[in-house]
């Protein structure tokens, strides 16, 4: 049971108002079966900010079934507990380490990993921080030829994604997919695959828990807003509480072989 002040208490109402999880699962099945996306060569996975692992576990099951070791960095205690339970149930043969800390301050893995999953987390870096983080990821954390898999709200095909509309109205716009992709390419990654899938969000009769989801993101990126600010933004954008549609992108990039240092970044002890 989510406590009143936990992240889960805000994220659960958001999930109840979107088909994002179902759309991701459906799209991933199509990607794995029709396109043949298969990262069967990877053995060690790192995921940052996975929450309870709704997307990450599904991805590993369908596209990276030979992963034997998983490192997850998740700062929210309740989300980390849910993640551990999901991993025990869904990936019982994977040796999983869940580290409860903020991925911004985490020093990185002891040894290089084969794949890094970044699902809806790159919004939480400033422009300069994001570039520095991706360069460190490419040059030190990933093995040569390793993969990074990114999920993000799309911009090219859907400039009106409901989350983008809301946060733009609140003064805390989500970083555009084009900027994320440009940073990945600039630090040396090569894009292998990119897929878009449609998601829907219901804005009718928002309760306080749902409003707090938007408020919390704004606070995290340094924009202080009230619940009334969020409520008014929804009224202005969706006066009749309609369902809005947008697209998410799932993309796979490869670290250029021998492009990094061939060693783990020195950790600050």
Secondary structure, DSSP 4 states (H G I P E B T S, - for coil): ---TTSHHHHHHHHHHTB-HHHHHHHHHHHIIIII----TT--EEEEES-TT-TTHHHHHHHH-TT--EEEEE---HHHHHHHHHHHHHH-TTSEEEEE-S-TTT----SS-EEEEEEES-GGGS-HHHHHHHHHHIIIIIEEEEEEEEEEEE-SSS-TT-HHHHHHHHTT-PPPPHHHHHHHHHHTTEEEEEEEEEEEEEE-TT--HHHHHHHHHHHHHTT----HHHHHHHHHHH-TT--EEEEEEEEEEEEEPTT-S-SSPPPP--
